[in-house]
Amino acid sequence: MTSQDNASAPKPAARDPWDLPDVSGLVVGVLGGTGDQGRGLAYRLARAGQKVVIGSRAAERAESAAAELGLGIEGAENAECARRSDVVIVAVPWDGHAKTLEALRSELAGKLVVDCVNPLGFDKKGAYALKPAEGSAAEQAAALLPESRVTAAFHHLSAVLLQDESIEEIDTDVMVLGEDRADTDLVQALAGRIPGMRGVFSGRLRNAHQVESLVANLISTNRRYKAHAGLRVTDV
């Protein structure tokens, strides 16, 4: 084929950014699934039909939380949860983030990891963002898990709303960050399984710090207005 032929060849159609994969068959593990945020995410994903395994440092705590939630959710010790899952959401407290991931490096190898941890401090003035040495919790996860595919998402969700069984839809967007489009597409699709929720691509992991930090602003908003504020991204 000549260069002239190449120039006249039709260009492939641009890929629709909302053409997302089917993730209904994936098993989702939630590390920190006995905490409020982890329980809320596990509940919403299972309610949407996803197979969910809750992880905890103690298998008994995970099994107890899973039994309380129902919906076919199972509980397991963290390492077993990671081994059994295709996608692993990290929802552990910030002060245990590094230690937890270091201990699970081999179990998380080859897995799609979704970090939703927000490094925050609190004082008399309220919540404020912390800056990890790696730049963000997600970047710390990527540094600690070199054989995993690390993304960041689910930072701005109210644990109260997630766990409220009377609420049918969660009215919010989920900002999704990562290095590989196939991975961020999967996370967007997973967010979209929850009624009312939408996953929106928001950049690479180097941009995760400001997404994690925004939670401090939302906490201030919630305190002032007695609300459970989320986010919506307009014009997309």
C-alpha positions in Angstrom: 0.0 0.0 0.0 1.4 3.4 -0.9 1.5 6.5 1.3 -1.3 7.9 -0.9 -3.4 4.9 -0.2 -2.8 5.3 3.5 -3.8 8.9 3.4 -7.1 8.1 1.6 -7.9 5.1 3.9 -10.9 5.8 6.2 -9.9 6.4 9.8 -11.4 4.1 12.4 -14.3 5.5 14.3 -13.5 7.1 17.6 -14.2 4.8 20.5 -17.3 5.7 22.5 -16.0 6.5 26.0 -19.2 5.1 27.5 -18.9 1.7 25.8 -17.9 -0.1 29.0 -17.3 -3.9 29.5 -19.6 -6.3 31.2 -18.3 -6.9 34.7 -21.3 -8.8 36.1 -19.3 -12.0 36.4 -16.4 -10.6 38.3 -15.8 -11.4 42.0 -15.2 -8.3 44.0 -13.2 -8.4 47.3 -13.4 -5.6 49.8 -10.5 -5.3 52.1 -11.7 -3.4 55.2 -15.1 -4.7 54.5 -16.0 -4.6 58.2 -15.6 -0.8 58.3 -18.4 1.6 57.4 -17.1 2.4 53.9 -16.2 -1.2 53.1 -19.5 -2.5 54.3 -21.4 0.1 52.4 -19.6 -0.7 49.1 -20.0 -4.4 49.7 -23.7 -4.0 50.3 -24.4 -1.9 47.3 -22.4 -4.0 44.9 -24.0 -7.2 46.1 -27.4 -5.6 46.0 -26.7 -4.8 42.3 -25.9 -8.5 41.7 -22.2 -8.6 42.1 -20.5 -11.5 43.8 -18.7 -10.0 46.9 -16.2 -11.3 49.4 -15.5 -9.2 52.5 -12.0 -9.2 53.9 -10.8 -8.5 57.4 -7.7 -9.3 59.5 -9.8 -11.8 61.4 -11.9 -14.2 59.4 -14.5 -14.4 62.1 -15.2 -10.7 61.9 -15.5 -10.8 58.1 -17.9 -13.8 58.3 -20.0 -12.1 60.9 -20.3 -8.9 58.9 -21.1 -10.9 55.7 -23.9 -12.7 57.6 -25.4 -9.4 58.8 -25.4 -8.0 55.3 -26.7 -11.1 53.5 -27.2 -10.9 49.7 -24.8 -13.8 49.3 -21.9 -11.9 50.6 -19.1 -14.0 52.0 -16.4 -13.2 54.6 -12.8 -14.3 54.7 -9.4 -13.3 56.2 -7.7 -10.6 54.0 -5.3 -12.9 52.2 -8.1 -15.4 51.3 -10.4 -12.6 50.2 -7.6 -11.3 47.8 -7.0 -14.8 46.4 -10.7 -15.4 45.7 -11.4 -12.0 44.0 -10.9 -10.7 40.5 -11.1 -7.0 41.6 -10.1 -6.0 45.1 -11.3 -2.7 46.7 -9.0 -1.3 49.4 -11.1 0.4 52.0 -8.9 0.1 55.1 -8.0 3.0 57.4 -5.2 5.2 56.2 -3.0 4.4 59.2 -3.1 0.7 58.2 -2.9 1.2 54.5 0.8 0.4 53.8 1.1 -2.4 56.3 -2.0 -4.2 54.9 -0.9 -3.9 51.3 2.7 -5.0 52.0 1.4 -8.1 53.7 -0.8 -9.0 50.7 1.6 -8.3 47.9 1.7 -11.9 46.6 -2.0 -12.4 46.9 -2.7 -9.2 45.0 -0.3 -9.9 42.2 -2.1 -9.8 38.8 -5.3 -8.4 40.4 -7.1 -5.2 39.6 -6.8 -3.2 42.8 -9.1 -0.2 43.4 -7.8 2.1 46.2 -10.5 4.3 47.8 -8.5 5.4 50.9 -8.4 9.1 51.8 -5.3 10.2 53.8 -6.9 12.7 56.2 -6.0 14.3 59.5 -8.4 15.9 62.0 -8.0 18.7 64.5 -10.1 21.4 66.2 -10.6 23.1 62.8 -11.9 19.9 61.2 -10.6 17.5 58.5 -7.5 18.3 56.4 -5.6 16.4 53.7 -2.4 14.6 54.3 0.3 14.2 51.6 1.9 10.8 51.5 5.5 10.6 50.5 4.5 8.8 47.3 2.0 11.6 46.5 -1.3 9.9 47.3 -2.7 6.7 48.8 -3.2 5.3 45.3 0.4 6.0 44.4 1.6 4.4 47.6 -0.5 1.3 46.6 1.1 1.2 43.2 4.6 1.5 44.7 3.8 -1.4 47.2 2.1 -3.6 44.6 4.3 -3.5 41.5 2.7 -6.7 40.1 -0.9 -5.4 40.5 -3.0 -3.1 38.3 -3.7 -0.2 40.7 -6.6 2.2 40.1 -8.3 4.8 42.4 -12.1 5.3 42.8 -15.0 5.4 45.2 -13.5 8.2 47.4 -16.5 10.6 47.7 -19.2 8.2 48.8 -21.2 8.6 52.0 -21.0 5.5 54.1 -24.3 6.5 55.7 -26.1 6.5 52.4 -24.4 3.4 51.1 -25.6 1.4 54.1 -29.1 2.8 54.2 -31.4 0.0 52.9 -34.3 2.4 52.3 -32.3 4.3 49.6 -32.7 2.8 46.2 -30.2 5.0 44.3 -26.9 6.7 45.2 -27.0 10.0 43.4 -23.3 10.6 42.6 -20.5 10.3 40.1 -17.3 8.3 40.9 -14.0 9.7 39.8 -11.8 6.9 38.4 -8.1 7.2 37.9 -5.5 4.8 36.6 -2.8 4.1 34.0 -4.5 1.7 31.7 -7.8 2.4 29.9 -8.9 -1.2 30.1 -8.6 -1.1 33.9 -10.4 2.2 34.4 -13.1 1.1 32.1 -13.7 -1.9 34.3 -13.9 0.2 37.4 -16.2 2.7 35.7 -18.5 -0.2 34.7 -18.4 -1.6 38.3 -19.5 1.8 39.6 -22.2 1.9 37.0 -23.7 -1.3 38.4 -25.0 0.6 41.4 -28.2 2.5 40.6 -27.8 6.2 40.4 -24.0 6.0 40.2 -21.7 6.7 37.3 -18.0 6.2 36.9 -16.1 9.0 35.2 -12.5 8.8 34.0 -10.5 11.5 35.8 -6.9 11.1 34.9 -3.8 9.1 35.9 -2.7 8.1 39.3 -0.5 11.2 39.6 -3.7 13.2 39.9 -5.1 11.0 42.8 -4.0 13.3 45.6 -6.4 16.1 44.8 -9.3 13.6 44.4 -8.5 12.0 47.8 -8.0 15.4 49.4 -11.4 16.7 48.2 -13.0 14.5 50.9 -11.9 17.0 53.5 -13.9 19.6 51.7 -17.0 17.3 51.5 -16.7 16.6 55.2 -16.8 20.4 55.9 -19.8 20.7 53.5 -21.6 17.9 55.3 -21.1 19.4 58.7 -22.3 22.8 57.7 -25.4 21.6 55.9 -26.2 18.4 57.8 -25.9 16.5 54.5 -24.2 13.6 52.9 -22.8 15.4 49.9 -21.5 13.7 46.8 -20.2 14.9 43.4 -21.6 15.2 39.9 -19.4 16.0 36.8 -21.3 18.1 34.3 -21.3 18.1 30.5 -20.0 14.5 30.0 
